[in-house]
Amino acid sequence: MDHVKFGVIGVGSAWSFHGNSCVDSPVVRFTAIYDVNKKLAAKTARMYGNGGMRVYDELEELLKSDIDAVLITVPHIYHEGITARAAAAGKHVLCEKPMATTLEGCDMMIEAAHRAGVKLMIAENHRFLPAHRYIREAVAKGLIGDV
């Protein structure tokens, strides 16, 4: 596999960070898109898809497509349900933070991924920021005392 075919679920403000950061990626291809706002989904497909992003009218249709994974960028309260549906469809999941709104929801998402044998990752992108790495190193070196 030379690239991963992603389906985008939800095209609100969080989506734009992912879309903009992956636009020139040789390994990520956004090939499918779904949002309850169909006009916004169509507009986003035109902006980011270079003619290769199919707009789906129903989430289940997107999950039945030949995508490898989904990027979930919907409001937090929907993360666990959509993750479970995507996992059950055999799709790997990259879900925007926070993972879920309850610990039980997080556990359910993990179990759904394990049961389906797919990968689940939460997009905690701040862990890679230089300032956060510096803070981690300072704490590990004991520069601010015993934490």
SEMARDREN-538458 format. One record per atom (N, C-alpha, C): x, y, z. Coordinates in steps of 0.001 Angstrom, whole numbers, plus 500000, padded with zeros to 6 digits. Each point is the difference from the previous one (the first is absolute). Layout:
<node><x>X</x><y>Y</y><z>Z</z></node>
...
END
This chain:
<node><x>500854</x><y>498826</y><z>500000</z></node>
<node><x>499146</x><y>501174</y><z>500000</z></node>
<node><x>500898</x><y>501234</y><z>500000</z></node>
<node><x>499839</x><y>500841</y><z>498999</z></node>
<node><x>500839</x><y>501193</y><z>499923</z></node>
<node><x>499349</x><y>501229</y><z>500617</z></node>
<node><x>498698</x><y>499913</y><z>500284</z></node>
<node><x>499315</x><y>501100</y><z>500688</z></node>
<node><x>498771</x><y>499455</y><z>500727</z></node>
<node><x>499502</x><y>500803</y><z>500931</z></node>
<node><x>498804</x><y>499643</y><z>500770</z></node>
<node><x>498843</x><y>500838</y><z>499474</z></node>
<node><x>498910</x><y>499310</y><z>499653</z></node>
<node><x>498801</x><y>500701</y><z>499524</z></node>
<node><x>499113</x><y>500300</y><z>501209</z></node>
<node><x>499847</x><y>501289</y><z>500267</z></node>
<node><x>499217</x><y>500451</y><z>501145</z></node>
<node><x>498627</x><y>500487</y><z>499567</z></node>
<node><x>499016</x><y>499702</y><z>500822</z></node>
<node><x>498697</x><y>500619</y><z>499905</z></node>
<node><x>499884</x><y>501011</y><z>501112</z></node>
<node><x>499541</x><y>501186</y><z>499682</z></node>
<node><x>499858</x><y>501073</y><z>500982</z></node>
<node><x>498564</x><y>500018</y><z>500480</z></node>
<node><x>499835</x><y>499986</y><z>501321</z></node>
<node><x>498666</x><y>500060</y><z>500602</z></node>
<node><x>499932</x><y>501266</y><z>500839</z></node>
<node><x>499318</x><y>501001</y><z>499465</z></node>
<node><x>499879</x><y>501289</y><z>500680</z></node>
<node><x>501000</x><y>500991</y><z>499452</z></node>
<node><x>499510</x><y>501126</y><z>499489</z></node>
<node><x>500903</x><y>500975</y><z>499393</z></node>
<node><x>499883</x><y>501378</y><z>500640</z></node>
<node><x>499951</x><y>500010</y><z>501328</z></node>
<node><x>500000</x><y>501259</y><z>500731</z></node>
<node><x>501418</x><y>500544</y><z>500112</z></node>
<node><x>500237</x><y>500828</y><z>500992</z></node>
<node><x>501286</x><y>500684</y><z>500122</z></node>
<node><x>501174</x><y>499053</y><z>500242</z></node>
<node><x>499816</x><y>498917</y><z>500737</z></node>
<node><x>501114</x><y>499080</y><z>500262</z></node>
<node><x>500486</x><y>499340</y><z>498712</z></node>
<node><x>499092</x><y>499747</y><z>499078</z></node>
<node><x>500384</x><y>499368</y><z>498739</z></node>
<node><x>501049</x><y>500810</y><z>499259</z></node>
<node><x>499871</x><y>501322</y><z>499996</z></node>
<node><x>500904</x><y>500821</y><z>499189</z></node>
<node><x>501460</x><y>499827</y><z>500392</z></node>
<node><x>500279</x><y>499781</y><z>501286</z></node>
<node><x>501382</x><y>499763</y><z>500429</z></node>
<node><x>500557</x><y>498748</y><z>499334</z></node>
<node><x>499207</x><y>498939</y><z>499994</z></node>
<node><x>500434</x><y>498740</y><z>499388</z></node>
<node><x>500105</x><y>500142</y><z>498489</z></node>
<node><x>498984</x><y>500584</y><z>499398</z></node>
<node><x>499997</x><y>500161</y><z>498554</z></node>
<node><x>501174</x><y>500819</y><z>499502</z></node>
<node><x>500261</x><y>501118</y><z>500676</z></node>
<node><x>501112</x><y>500860</y><z>499589</z></node>
<node><x>501350</x><y>499335</y><z>500225</z></node>
<node><x>500140</x><y>499250</y><z>501071</z></node>
<node><x>501297</x><y>499387</y><z>500300</z></node>
<node><x>500303</x><y>498804</y><z>499113</z></node>
<node><x>498993</x><y>499390</y><z>499425</z></node>
<node><x>500215</x><y>498793</y><z>499191</z></node>
<node><x>499845</x><y>500224</y><z>498507</z></node>
<node><x>499764</x><y>501229</y><z>499592</z></node>
<node><x>499692</x><y>500270</y><z>498594</z></node>
<node><x>501098</x><y>499510</y><z>499050</z></node>
<node><x>501248</x><y>500044</y><z>500402</z></node>
<node><x>501103</x><y>499550</y><z>499150</z></node>
<node><x>500613</x><y>498679</y><z>500463</z></node>
<node><x>499313</x><y>499296</y><z>500888</z></node>
<node><x>500552</x><y>498753</y><z>500541</z></node>
<node><x>500051</x><y>498909</y><z>498934</z></node>
<node><x>501121</x><y>499289</y><z>499922</z></node>
<node><x>500070</x><y>498885</y><z>499062</z></node>
<node><x>499336</x><y>498728</y><z>500535</z></node>
<node><x>499654</x><y>499981</y><z>501283</z></node>
<node><x>499441</x><y>498774</y><z>500579</z></node>
<node><x>498542</x><y>500114</y><z>500431</z></node>
<node><x>499459</x><y>501202</y><z>500060</z></node>
<node><x>498614</x><y>500206</y><z>500406</z></node>
<node><x>499203</x><y>500524</y><z>498808</z></node>
<node><x>498890</x><y>499320</y><z>499702</z></node>
<node><x>499091</x><y>500468</y><z>498950</z></node>
<node><x>498601</x><y>500068</y><z>500594</z></node>
<node><x>499397</x><y>501152</y><z>499959</z></node>
<node><x>498609</x><y>500157</y><z>500404</z></node>
<node><x>499145</x><y>499712</y><z>498770</z></node>
<node><x>499311</x><y>498868</y><z>500009</z></node>
<node><x>499266</x><y>499563</y><z>498812</z></node>
<node><x>498493</x><y>499987</y><z>500183</z></node>
<node><x>499536</x><y>500185</y><z>501222</z></node>
<node><x>498559</x><y>499951</y><z>500279</z></node>
<node><x>499681</x><y>500997</y><z>501095</z></node>
<node><x>498781</x><y>500506</y><z>499982</z></node>
<node><x>499625</x><y>501003</y><z>500988</z></node>
<node><x>498514</x><y>499901</y><z>500319</z></node>
<node><x>499682</x><y>500211</y><z>501280</z></node>
<node><x>498609</x><y>500021</y><z>500444</z></node>
<node><x>499855</x><y>501068</y><z>501076</z></node>
<node><x>498931</x><y>500745</y><z>499906</z></node>
<node><x>499619</x><y>500941</y><z>501044</z></node>
<node><x>498483</x><y>500137</y><z>499931</z></node>
<node><x>499366</x><y>500251</y><z>501144</z></node>
<node><x>498551</x><y>500193</y><z>499986</z></node>
<node><x>499628</x><y>501213</y><z>499159</z></node>
<node><x>500916</x><y>500948</y><z>499877</z></node>
<node><x>499812</x><y>501155</y><z>499137</z></node>
<node><x>500559</x><y>499634</y><z>498626</z></node>
<node><x>499141</x><y>499520</y><z>499145</z></node>
<node><x>500437</x><y>499480</y><z>498698</z></node>
<node><x>500632</x><y>501077</y><z>499117</z></node>
<node><x>499510</x><y>501231</y><z>500089</z></node>
<node><x>500588</x><y>501079</y><z>499209</z></node>
<node><x>501437</x><y>500276</y><z>500437</z></node>
<node><x>500227</x><y>499986</y><z>501323</z></node>
<node><x>501352</x><y>500212</y><z>500504</z></node>
<node><x>500915</x><y>498845</y><z>499592</z></node>
<node><x>499489</x><y>498784</y><z>500040</z></node>
<node><x>500798</x><y>498840</y><z>499576</z></node>
<node><x>500398</x><y>500138</y><z>498536</z></node>
<node><x>499052</x><y>500396</y><z>499154</z></node>
<node><x>500285</x><y>500157</y><z>498575</z></node>
<node><x>501026</x><y>501112</y><z>499761</z></node>
<node><x>499857</x><y>501104</y><z>500706</z></node>
<node><x>500946</x><y>501117</y><z>499866</z></node>
<node><x>501394</x><y>499564</y><z>500435</z></node>
<node><x>500073</x><y>499274</y><z>501100</z></node>
<node><x>501288</x><y>499526</y><z>500516</z></node>
<node><x>500643</x><y>499031</y><z>499018</z></node>
<node><x>499205</x><y>499124</y><z>499423</z></node>
<node><x>500528</x><y>499052</y><z>499009</z></node>
<node><x>500593</x><y>500740</y><z>498810</z></node>
<node><x>499363</x><y>501067</y><z>499575</z></node>
<node><x>500534</x><y>500791</y><z>498883</z></node>
<node><x>501304</x><y>500689</y><z>500390</z></node>
<node><x>500075</x><y>500479</y><z>501239</z></node>
<node><x>501188</x><y>500737</y><z>500447</z></node>
<node><x>501206</x><y>499095</y><z>500228</z></node>
<node><x>499768</x><y>498814</y><z>500568</z></node>
<node><x>501111</x><y>499141</y><z>500416</z></node>
<node><x>500178</x><y>498741</y><z>499167</z></node>
<node><x>498993</x><y>499625</y><z>499259</z></node>
<node><x>500036</x><y>498692</y><z>499365</z></node>
<node><x>500609</x><y>499921</y><z>498628</z></node>
<node><x>500303</x><y>501122</y><z>499383</z></node>
<node><x>500557</x><y>499993</y><z>498644</z></node>
<node><x>499223</x><y>499066</y><z>499070</z></node>
<node><x>498693</x><y>499967</y><z>500192</z></node>
<node><x>499154</x><y>499154</y><z>499171</z></node>
<node><x>499961</x><y>498542</y><z>500413</z></node>
<node><x>500746</x><y>499643</y><z>501029</z></node>
<node><x>500075</x><y>498597</y><z>500394</z></node>
<node><x>499320</x><y>499670</y><z>501317</z></node>
<node><x>499221</x><y>500926</y><z>500535</z></node>
<node><x>499325</x><y>499763</y><z>501274</z></node>
<node><x>498505</x><y>499846</y><z>499744</z></node>
<node><x>499491</x><y>498825</y><z>500281</z></node>
<node><x>498577</x><y>499739</y><z>499783</z></node>
<node><x>499203</x><y>500442</y><z>501224</z></node>
<node><x>498904</x><y>500689</y><z>499759</z></node>
<node><x>499098</x><y>500440</y><z>501068</z></node>
<node><x>498932</x><y>498933</y><z>500194</z></node>
<node><x>499803</x><y>499596</y><z>501244</z></node>
<node><x>498984</x><y>499001</y><z>500333</z></node>
<node><x>498831</x><y>500667</y><z>500706</z></node>
<node><x>498799</x><y>499578</y><z>499641</z></node>
<node><x>498783</x><y>500528</y><z>500617</z></node>
<node><x>499706</x><y>499359</y><z>501346</z></node>
<node><x>500505</x><y>498786</y><z>500200</z></node>
<node><x>499755</x><y>499254</y><z>501238</z></node>
<node><x>501317</x><y>499465</y><z>500548</z></node>
<node><x>500144</x><y>500027</y><z>501311</z></node>
<node><x>501209</x><y>499492</y><z>500644</z></node>
<node><x>500222</x><y>498528</y><z>499666</z></node>
<node><x>498943</x><y>499208</y><z>500006</z></node>
<node><x>500149</x><y>498568</y><z>499726</z></node>
<node><x>500548</x><y>499748</y><z>498608</z></node>
<node><x>499641</x><y>500839</y><z>499034</z></node>
<node><x>500537</x><y>499853</y><z>498646</z></node>
<node><x>501507</x><y>500225</y><z>500000</z></node>
<node><x>500448</x><y>501032</y><z>500704</z></node>
<node><x>501432</x><y>500273</y><z>500093</z></node>
<node><x>500716</x><y>498817</y><z>500643</z></node>
<node><x>499429</x><y>499445</y><z>501061</z></node>
<node><x>500641</x><y>498887</y><z>500711</z></node>
<node><x>500052</x><y>498724</y><z>499167</z></node>
<node><x>499136</x><y>499876</y><z>499014</z></node>
<node><x>500016</x><y>498831</y><z>499109</z></node>
<node><x>500972</x><y>500182</y><z>498837</z></node>
<node><x>500561</x><y>501181</y><z>499835</z></node>
<node><x>500891</x><y>500276</y><z>498869</z></node>
<node><x>501363</x><y>499343</y><z>500208</z></node>
<node><x>500885</x><y>500196</y><z>499042</z></node>
<node><x>501306</x><y>499338</y><z>500036</z></node>
<node><x>501068</x><y>500773</y><z>500779</z></node>
<node><x>499594</x><y>500934</y><z>500843</z></node>
<node><x>500973</x><y>500736</y><z>500816</z></node>
<node><x>500663</x><y>499061</y><z>501001</z></node>
<node><x>501195</x><y>500375</y><z>500429</z></node>
<node><x>500739</x><y>499227</y><z>501001</z></node>
<node><x>499717</x><y>500474</y><z>501413</z></node>
<node><x>499736</x><y>501307</y><z>500135</z></node>
<node><x>499890</x><y>500613</y><z>501326</z></node>
<node><x>499065</x><y>501193</y><z>499935</z></node>
<node><x>499595</x><y>500442</y><z>501184</z></node>
<node><x>499182</x><y>501207</y><z>500093</z></node>
<node><x>500680</x><y>501010</y><z>500911</z></node>
<node><x>499762</x><y>501250</y><z>499690</z></node>
<node><x>500388</x><y>501111</y><z>500858</z></node>
<node><x>498704</x><y>500560</y><z>500550</z></node>
<node><x>499827</x><y>499936</y><z>501315</z></node>
<node><x>498768</x><y>500449</y><z>500640</z></node>
<node><x>500232</x><y>501370</y><z>500627</z></node>
<node><x>499306</x><y>501008</y><z>499470</z></node>
<node><x>500136</x><y>501368</y><z>500509</z></node>
<node><x>498622</x><y>500612</y><z>500251</z></node>
<node><x>499150</x><y>499212</y><z>500604</z></node>
<node><x>498645</x><y>500444</y><z>500349</z></node>
<node><x>500003</x><y>500506</y><z>501440</z></node>
<node><x>498898</x><y>500602</y><z>500478</z></node>
<node><x>499943</x><y>500388</y><z>501418</z></node>
<node><x>500257</x><y>498809</y><z>500934</z></node>
<node><x>500619</x><y>500286</y><z>501113</z></node>
<node><x>500482</x><y>498985</y><z>500944</z></node>
<node><x>498955</x><y>498961</y><z>500388</z></node>
<node><x>498770</x><y>500407</y><z>500162</z></node>
<node><x>498975</x><y>499061</y><z>500471</z></node>
<node><x>499723</x><y>498878</y><z>499010</z></node>
<node><x>500449</x><y>500141</y><z>498773</z></node>
<node><x>499763</x><y>498967</y><z>498982</z></node>
<node><x>501212</x><y>499106</y><z>499772</z></node>
<node><x>501118</x><y>500269</y><z>500620</z></node>
<node><x>501221</x><y>499239</y><z>499755</z></node>
<node><x>499822</x><y>498508</y><z>500238</z></node>
<node><x>499447</x><y>499630</y><z>501145</z></node>
<node><x>499961</x><y>498572</y><z>500313</z></node>
<node><x>499086</x><y>499223</y><z>499056</z></node>
<node><x>498846</x><y>500530</y><z>499691</z></node>
<node><x>499078</x><y>499290</y><z>499122</z></node>
<node><x>500541</x><y>499825</y><z>498592</z></node>
<node><x>500578</x><y>501061</y><z>499458</z></node>
<node><x>500542</x><y>499914</y><z>498642</z></node>
<node><x>501243</x><y>499120</y><z>499977</z></node>
<node><x>500819</x><y>500078</y><z>501033</z></node>
<node><x>501175</x><y>499121</y><z>500074</z></node>
<node><x>499571</x><y>498545</y><z>500004</z></node>
<node><x>498997</x><y>499661</y><z>500794</z></node>
<node><x>499524</x><y>498612</y><z>500065</z></node>
<node><x>499479</x><y>499540</y><z>498638</z></node>
<node><x>499272</x><y>500850</y><z>499316</z></node>
<node><x>499466</x><y>499640</y><z>498676</z></node>
<node><x>501127</x><y>499827</y><z>498980</z></node>
<node><x>500977</x><y>500888</y><z>500042</z></node>
<node><x>501121</x><y>499905</y><z>499062</z></node>
<node><x>500826</x><y>498744</y><z>500262</z></node>
<node><x>500271</x><y>499723</y><z>501255</z></node>
<node><x>500765</x><y>498804</y><z>500349</z></node>
<node><x>499264</x><y>498742</y><z>499552</z></node>
<node><x>498711</x><y>499949</y><z>500260</z></node>
<node><x>499205</x><y>498839</y><z>499597</z></node>
<node><x>500022</x><y>499811</y><z>498485</z></node>
<node><x>500180</x><y>501084</y><z>499267</z></node>
<node><x>500089</x><y>499930</y><z>498539</z></node>
<node><x>501409</x><y>499651</y><z>499533</z></node>
<node><x>500918</x><y>499793</y><z>500955</z></node>
<node><x>501372</x><y>499618</y><z>499654</z></node>
<node><x>500902</x><y>501155</y><z>499619</z></node>
<node><x>499642</x><y>501202</y><z>500413</z></node>
<node><x>500796</x><y>501183</y><z>499672</z></node>
<node><x>500840</x><y>500411</y><z>501202</z></node>
<node><x>501262</x><y>500327</y><z>499747</z></node>
<node><x>500846</x><y>500557</y><z>501044</z></node>
<node><x>499478</x><y>501393</y><z>500318</z></node>
<node><x>500251</x><y>500476</y><z>501229</z></node>
<node><x>499399</x><y>501261</y><z>500447</z></node>
<node><x>501055</x><y>500955</y><z>500548</z></node>
<node><x>499989</x><y>501208</y><z>499458</z></node>
<node><x>500724</x><y>501128</y><z>500584</z></node>
<node><x>498923</x><y>500973</y><z>500441</z></node>
<node><x>499879</x><y>500178</y><z>501307</z></node>
<node><x>498923</x><y>500809</y><z>500567</z></node>
<node><x>500579</x><y>501251</y><z>500648</z></node>
<node><x>499377</x><y>501108</y><z>499721</z></node>
<node><x>500429</x><y>501265</y><z>500591</z></node>
<node><x>499782</x><y>499946</y><z>501516</z></node>
<node><x>500779</x><y>500778</y><z>500730</z></node>
<node><x>499874</x><y>500051</y><z>501454</z></node>
<node><x>498822</x><y>500869</y><z>500416</z></node>
<node><x>499476</x><y>499845</y><z>501172</z></node>
<node><x>500257</x><y>498927</y><z>500957</z></node>
<node><x>499409</x><y>498686</y><z>499504</z></node>
<node><x>500511</x><y>498932</y><z>500533</z></node>
<node><x>499593</x><y>498677</y><z>499541</z></node>
<node><x>498492</x><y>499815</y><z>500098</z></node>
<node><x>499451</x><y>500253</y><z>501157</z></node>
<node><x>498555</x><y>499869</y><z>500236</z></node>
<node><x>499647</x><y>500921</y><z>501160</z></node>
<node><x>498740</x><y>500036</y><z>500354</z></node>
<node><x>499573</x><y>500886</y><z>501086</z></node>
<node><x>499953</x><y>499296</y><z>501351</z></node>
<node><x>500163</x><y>498668</y><z>499999</z></node>
<node><x>500024</x><y>499248</y><z>501254</z></node>
<node><x>501077</x><y>498921</y><z>499915</z></node>
<node><x>500442</x><y>499530</y><z>501156</z></node>
<node><x>500958</x><y>498899</y><z>500034</z></node>
<node><x>499382</x><y>498741</y><z>499400</z></node>
<node><x>498721</x><y>499792</y><z>500257</z></node>
<node><x>499312</x><y>498829</y><z>499444</z></node>
<node><x>499975</x><y>500064</y><z>498468</z></node>
<node><x>499822</x><y>501200</y><z>499471</z></node>
<node><x>500032</x><y>500174</y><z>498553</z></node>
<node><x>501368</x><y>499674</y><z>499430</z></node>
<node><x>501050</x><y>500421</y><z>500698</z></node>
<node><x>501367</x><y>499677</y><z>499568</z></node>
<node><x>500219</x><y>498492</y><z>500007</z></node>
<node><x>499577</x><y>499348</y><z>501068</z></node>
<node><x>500136</x><y>498546</y><z>500088</z></node>
<node><x>499256</x><y>499299</y><z>498875</z></node>
<node><x>498820</x><y>500497</y><z>499670</z></node>
<node><x>499209</x><y>499409</y><z>498930</z></node>
<node><x>500709</x><y>500149</y><z>498654</z></node>
<node><x>500612</x><y>501143</y><z>499755</z></node>
<node><x>500727</x><y>500223</y><z>498754</z></node>
<node><x>501181</x><y>499038</y><z>499883</z></node>
<node><x>500730</x><y>499834</y><z>501092</z></node>
<node><x>501149</x><y>499089</y><z>500007</z></node>
<node><x>499534</x><y>498578</y><z>499747</z></node>
<node><x>498946</x><y>499593</y><z>500671</z></node>
<node><x>499471</x><y>498645</y><z>499828</z></node>
<node><x>499519</x><y>499773</y><z>498574</z></node>
<node><x>499340</x><y>500979</y><z>499410</z></node>
<node><x>499515</x><y>499868</y><z>498618</z></node>
<node><x>501163</x><y>499794</y><z>499036</z></node>
<node><x>501086</x><y>500748</y><z>500200</z></node>
<node><x>501173</x><y>499851</y><z>499137</z></node>
<node><x>500655</x><y>498637</y><z>500194</z></node>
<node><x>500129</x><y>499560</y><z>501257</z></node>
<node><x>500585</x><y>498683</y><z>500274</z></node>
<node><x>499157</x><y>498900</y><z>499369</z></node>
<node><x>498713</x><y>500078</y><z>500204</z></node>
<node><x>499077</x><y>498972</y><z>499480</z></node>
<node><x>500095</x><y>499908</y><z>498471</z></node>
<node><x>500141</x><y>501140</y><z>499346</z></node>
<node><x>500042</x><y>500019</y><z>498536</z></node>
<node><x>501408</x><y>499790</y><z>499434</z></node>
<node><x>501000</x><y>500064</y><z>500865</z></node>
<node><x>501372</x><y>499828</y><z>499533</z></node>
<node><x>500516</x><y>501173</y><z>499182</z></node>
<node><x>499551</x><y>501220</y><z>500349</z></node>
<node><x>500447</x><y>501200</y><z>499298</z></node>
<node><x>500766</x><y>500906</y><z>500959</z></node>
<node><x>500730</x><y>500931</y><z>499443</z></node>
<node><x>500758</x><y>500970</y><z>500792</z></node>
<node><x>499102</x><y>501164</y><z>500385</z></node>
<node><x>500208</x><y>500517</y><z>501197</z></node>
<node><x>499304</x><y>501186</y><z>500492</z></node>
<node><x>501051</x><y>500956</y><z>500538</z></node>
<node><x>499970</x><y>501227</y><z>499504</z></node>
<node><x>500931</x><y>501019</y><z>500486</z></node>
<node><x>499238</x><y>501297</y><z>500222</z></node>
<node><x>500343</x><y>500668</y><z>501079</z></node>
<node><x>499413</x><y>501303</y><z>500289</z></node>
<node><x>501004</x><y>501062</y><z>499551</z></node>
<node><x>499507</x><y>501004</y><z>499333</z></node>
<node><x>500858</x><y>501030</y><z>499417</z></node>
<node><x>500459</x><y>500995</y><z>501060</z></node>
<node><x>500896</x><y>499567</y><z>500826</z></node>
<node><x>500603</x><y>500862</y><z>501030</z></node>
<node><x>501238</x><y>500649</y><z>499400</z></node>
<node><x>499791</x><y>500874</y><z>499039</z></node>
<node><x>501095</x><y>500571</y><z>499231</z></node>
<node><x>500914</x><y>500921</y><z>500795</z></node>
<node><x>499578</x><y>500498</y><z>501132</z></node>
<node><x>500834</x><y>500923</y><z>500765</z></node>
<node><x>501205</x><y>499318</y><z>500630</z></node>
<node><x>499961</x><y>498692</y><z>500118</z></node>
<node><x>501122</x><y>499300</y><z>500622</z></node>
<node><x>501296</x><y>500190</y><z>499229</z></node>
<node><x>499924</x><y>500382</y><z>498748</z></node>
<node><x>501181</x><y>500156</y><z>499171</z></node>
<node><x>500495</x><y>501444</y><z>499902</z></node>
<node><x>499310</x><y>500922</y><z>500634</z></node>
<node><x>500432</x><y>501396</y><z>499950</z></node>
<node><x>501309</x><y>500174</y><z>500783</z></node>
<node><x>500924</x><y>500789</y><z>499489</z></node>
<node><x>501291</x><y>500196</y><z>500678</z></node>
<node><x>499865</x><y>500461</y><z>501444</z></node>
<node><x>499087</x><y>500901</y><z>500286</z></node>
<node><x>499840</x><y>500489</y><z>501384</z></node>
<node><x>499590</x><y>498868</y><z>500926</z></node>
<node><x>499128</x><y>499147</y><z>499551</z></node>
<node><x>499541</x><y>498886</y><z>500843</z></node>
<node><x>501104</x><y>498961</y><z>500181</z></node>
<node><x>500789</x><y>499778</y><z>498982</z></node>
<node><x>501134</x><y>499073</y><z>500131</z></node>
<node><x>501014</x><y>500552</y><z>501014</z></node>
<node><x>500242</x><y>501292</y><z>499939</z></node>
<node><x>500932</x><y>500624</y><z>500936</z></node>
<node><x>499491</x><y>499838</y><z>501434</z></node>
<node><x>498740</x><y>500245</y><z>500217</z></node>
<node><x>499426</x><y>499863</y><z>501344</z></node>
<node><x>500152</x><y>498569</y><z>500493</z></node>
<node><x>499721</x><y>499030</y><z>499136</z></node>
<node><x>500139</x><y>498593</y><z>500391</z></node>
<node><x>501445</x><y>499703</y><z>500399</z></node>
<node><x>500948</x><y>500465</y><z>499194</z></node>
<node><x>501414</x><y>499779</y><z>500301</z></node>
<node><x>500406</x><y>500683</y><z>501304</z></node>
<node><x>499502</x><y>501207</y><z>500253</z></node>
<node><x>500332</x><y>500719</y><z>501238</z></node>
<node><x>499479</x><y>499239</y><z>501208</z></node>
<node><x>498794</x><y>499471</y><z>499904</z></node>
<node><x>499434</x><y>499221</y><z>501105</z></node>
<node><x>500813</x><y>498718</y><z>500189</z></node>
<node><x>500329</x><y>499314</y><z>498903</z></node>
<node><x>500762</x><y>498744</y><z>500084</z></node>
<node><x>501386</x><y>500221</y><z>500614</z></node>
<node><x>500606</x><y>501155</y><z>499750</z></node>
<node><x>501334</x><y>500307</y><z>500551</z></node>
<node><x>499914</x><y>500525</y><z>501432</z></node>
<node><x>498797</x><y>500217</y><z>500509</z></node>
<node><x>499851</x><y>500508</y><z>501353</z></node>
<node><x>500272</x><y>501481</y><z>500128</z></node>
<node><x>499940</x><y>500741</y><z>498902</z></node>
<node><x>500317</x><y>501426</y><z>500028</z></node>
<node><x>499012</x><y>500821</y><z>500813</z></node>
<node><x>498801</x><y>499473</y><z>500235</z></node>
<node><x>499013</x><y>500764</y><z>500774</z></node>
<node><x>499659</x><y>499290</y><z>501304</z></node>
<node><x>500873</x><y>499086</y><z>500415</z></node>
<node><x>499763</x><y>499288</y><z>501239</z></node>
<node><x>499329</x><y>498652</y><z>499757</z></node>
<node><x>499548</x><y>499410</y><z>501086</z></node>
<node><x>499378</x><y>498677</y><z>499932</z></node>
<node><x>498503</x><y>500181</y><z>499689</z></node>
<node><x>499618</x><y>499612</y><z>498817</z></node>
<node><x>498613</x><y>500152</y><z>499574</z></node>
<node><x>499239</x><y>498721</y><z>500295</z></node>
END
